[in-house]
């Protein structure tokens, strides 16, 4: 049975993340968004707080905590600055992949600098121009050449691609179109010859998080950098994304909570027809619906994290949490901007940034449509087992 009472450590992590987010992250969020300024200094501070490797054991430089703690911290960071939160999310994703799929030497080499702040960020290079939701159709190839792999191809939508010190690359190592079975995973270090990074995309939201195309032109990656066995890459990617989806659900929740807080404050300050906005039933309904959906999303995200922490099946739970949380957060942010009226549409008010930032949560780390496919397959399988 799921318990809804946080442990002492979990509550401490949440409170510490909230304090840090309010003091250090929130004050410059709007300016970083306007300037498209990557939060490099903040990432080092996050690492010092233990938030770049929340699940990584202490002997490898991490905090050694659970996924519930990570989700709670992500909600707080995202409420302050969603761009910083997604950089934190992908760095944790990369660290988790190395921890779960790397050997002990690889863990010792890459985890301490990644989670300790020596490296500013990690990147996860799965998507391609023609392979987004259908990740098994990727075309980037890695050909074995002695003690190296030679990589040719392009990756697209890579968060932190221009600043990451390590990148988890997924490339096809089998000959021909072998689908998911022919993909392998590699760690690519910054400065590797033959790796070219495009300029950051001009995005609607998350503008302080850089998203880039990455081109591989004869890049030579040491065979030692391969994670797991040849052909294990697709499974490694899917395992990482299942955990990462809990983080994105938490990110969406944090953004929506921040938008709701802005709307509540504004509804007290703004007067129309002789009374405060909060006195109008129409406004009350919007705030109530937003609060209800946000709290439901929190429970779903924490349930998925709870299942992971106990070694229970969690793919379905993570998909449900991401689907509901991200779509509910979009609805909540839309309603909160509506409460602001015309003022919500200008950048003097943070709710405008929250609405821009939240949209992509229904797209990355598996679109809402992909989450529905995962959930539907589980529903059908469950009905088949009952028949």
N, C-alpha and C positions, 0 to 999 in steps of 0.2 A: 504494500500500500504506500502511495506517495505521501510523504509528510510535508506539510506546508510551513513548518517551523524551521527557520534557518539555523544552522549551527553557529556557534560563537565565532569561528574563524570566517565563515561565509559573511556574517554580518559585519565583521571587522573589515574584510576586503571591500565590501560594498561602501561602507562609510568612508574608508580611506580613499577609494576611487572617487567618491562624490566630492570630498573635500579638495582633492587634487584637481579634479575637473573644473570645479567652480573657481579655484584660486588661479590656476595656471593655464588652463585650456580655453575656457569660455571668454575671457577678456579680449583676446585677439582673434577670435574666430571670424568675425565679419570682415576684418581687415585682411586676413589671410585669404578668405574667399574672394574678395575684390581683386587682390593682387595675384591670385593663383599661386600663392607662396607655400611650397612644401614645408611641413612643420618638422624640420630636421632636429632642431634643438629640443622640441617637445618629445620626439621619439626617444631621445637619449634619457630624458627625464622619466618617461613612461617605463623604460627599461630599468631604471634605478628603483622604480616603484614595484618592480616584479611583474609588470603587465605586458611584457613582450614575449614571455614564455610561461604563461600561467600554469599550464599542465605539465611542463617539463620538470623532471626531478631536480632537486637541489644540487646533486653531484654534477649535473651538467649546466649549472648556472641558472636554472629556472626557479619558479616559486613553489613547485611541487603541490599545486592545489588541484581542485576538481573543476569540472565543467560548469557546475552551478555557480561557483565563484567567478569564473570567467564571464558567464552570461551577465551576472550582476554588475561586474566592473564595466563590461561593454555598454550596458544601458546608461551608466553614468557618463562615460566618456562621450558616447554618441549624442547625449543630450546637450553636451557642451560644444562639440564640434564633430560633425559626422565625417568630415574629411580625415581628421586625426584618427577617428574610430576605425575607418576602413583600412587605413595603413596599419594600425594595430592588429586588426583582424587578419590581414594577409600575412603579416609577420608571424603571428601565432600559428596560422595554418601551415606555413612553411616549416616552422620549428616542429610542429606535430608530425608532419610527414617524415622529416629526418629522424625524429625520435622513434617512430613506429616502424619505419622501413629501412633505416640505415643500420650498418654494423657499428660495433663499439668504437672503432677508430674514426669512422665518419661522424659519429655523435660528438666525440671529443674534439674533432677538428672544427666543426661548424656551429655546434649549438652554443658554447659559451660566448663567442663574439656576437652571435645573432640575438640571443635573448638578453645578453648583458649590456648591450648598447654600443659595443665597439663597431658593429655593423649597424647602419642606420635603419635598414629595413630589409625584408625579404620580398620576393615576387613569385607568383604562381603562373607559369606559362603553359596553359592548356588550350585556350581558345585560339582559333585561327580565322582568317577572313571568310573561309567557307565551312568552318566547323565550330559552331557555337554550342547550341543545345545538343547537336549530334556529335559529341566529342569523339566517338569511335571512328568517325570519318576523317580524322585529322590526316594531313598530308606531309607535314614536316618529317624529314627522314634523318636517321642516324645510321651511317654505314660503318661497320667495324673495320678498322685499319690498324692491325697490330695491337698496341697497347692503348689505342685511342678510338673514339668514334668521330667520324666526320659528319657534321650536321648541316643540312640544307633545308631552308624553308622559312616561313614567316609565322609569327604569332601576333595576335591582335587583342586589344583591350587589356593590356597587362598593367595592373595596378602597381605603381612604384617601379615600373620597368626602367626608368632612367636613373633612379637613385639606389636601387637595391644592390647590396653587396653580394648576395647569393640569390639565384633564381632556380626554382624547381621546373625543369623542362620535361615535357612529355613529347616523345618523338617515336615514329614508327621504325622499328629495327628489323622487322621481318620483310622479306621480299613480297611484292605484290600487295593487293588490297586485302589484308587479313583481318580487318575490323578490329575489335577490341583486343584480340589475342596477340596482335603483333606490336604492341606499344610498350615502350620502356620509359623509365624515369631517371633523370640525371640532375645533379647539382652543377649549375654553371656559375662560375665565379666572375665577379665584375672585372672587366679589363681583358677578358678572353678574346684573343684575336679572331676576327671573323664574325663577331657579334656587333650589330649596328642597331642603335635605338633611335626611333623616330621622335619627332617633337611631341610634347603632350597634346592630347586631343582637346579641342575647345568644347567642353562639356556644359550641359545645362546646370548640373549640380556637382557637389563634391569637388569644387574647383581648386581646393588646396591639396587635393590628392591627384597626383599625376597618373594619367592613363596613356600608355604608349603602344605603338607597334614595335616589334622586335624582329629584326631580320638576321638570319643565320646564313652566312656565305662561306662555306668551307670551314666552319668553326671546328677546331679539334678539341674534343672533350676527353680527358683521361678516362679510360675504362673503369678506373678505380672510383670515379664519381658516380657510377650507376648505382641507384638505390634498388635493392632487391635483385631478383633474377631477371634475366632477359625475358621480356614479355609480361612482366608483372605490373607495368605502368598504369594500365587502365584501372585495375583494382586498387592500386595505391591512390590514384586520383579520386575515385569514387568514395573510398574510405575517408579521405581528407575532407571532401566536400560535405559528406554527411555530418561531420563534426562542425565544419565551417558554417553550415546552414543554421545551426543553433546560434552562432555568433551574429549572423546577418539578421535573424529574427530579433535578437536582442538589440542590435543596432537600430532597427526600425522602431522598436518600442521606445528606445531612448529618444529618438528624434520626435516621435509623436508625443511623448510626455512633455518634452520641452515646448512643443507647439501649443499644447493644451495649457501649460502654465502661462504662456504669453497671452493666450486668448482670455483666460480668467482675469489676469491683471488688466487687460485692455477693457474687458466688459465692466470693470469697476470704475475705470477712469472716464470712459466715453458716455456722454449723455445724449439722448435723443428724445424728442417729445416730452421733455420735462423729467425724465428718469434715466437712471443708469441702464446700460444695455443688459446687465445681468438680471434686471427686473422683467425683461420680456420673455414670455414663455417659449417663443421660437428659439431664442438664444439658449435658454436653459435646456431645451431638448437637444440641441447640437452638442452642448458641453456634456450632457448626460450620456449621449450615445458614444461620444469619443471616449469618455472615461470607462464606460462598460467594455468597449472593444479592446482598449489598451489593457485593462486588467485581465480579460480573458486571454489575450495574447501572451501576457506575462506568465500565466499559469501553464499554457501550452509549451512555451520555451523552457521553463524550468522543469516541466515534466520530461521533455526530451533530454535535457542535461542530466537529470536525475537517473534516467534509464542508462545513459552512457556511463555514468560514474559507477554504476553497479554491474557493469558488464552485460547488461540486458540488450536485446534487440532494440535498435533506436532509429533505423533508417526511416521507417514510416513516421515515427514520432517527430523526427527532425523535419521531414517534408511537410507534415501537418502544421508544425510550428512556423516554419518559414512562410508557407502559403498564407496562413491566416494572419500572422503578425504583420507581414509586409503589406498585404492588401488593406488590413484594418488601419495600419499607420497612414497609408495614403488617404483613406477616407477621413481619418481624424485630422490630418494636416490640412486637407481641403476645407473641412468645416471650420477649423480654427482661423484660416485665412478669411473665410467668409464672415466670421464674427468681426474681423477688423475692417470689413468693407474695403473702400478704396485705399485706405492706409496699408492694408495687408499686401497691396500690390507694388509697393515701393520698398526700396532696400533699406530705408531707415528703420524698418521693423523686422525683427529676426524671423517672424513667421514665414516671410517670403523665402528666406534661405532654407528653412526647414522643409517647405513644400518642394523646392527644387532638389534638395538632397534626398528626400525619401523616395522619390520616384524610382530610382535605379535599384532599390532593394527588391523590387518584384522581378528584376531582370538578371542580376549577376548571381553567381553560385547556384544557377538553376532557375529558369524562369518560373513564373506561377504555373504555366502550362505544363512544364516538366514535372513540377511537384504534384500536379493533379494526376499525371500519368503514373508516377511512383505510387501514389495513394490508391489509385484505381486498380493497379496490378495487385496490390496487397488485398484489396477488397475482394477481387475476383478469386485470388488464391485461397482466401479464407472461406469463401462460399464453396469452392471446390472441395476443400478439406472437410467441410461439414456435410457434403452431399453423400 
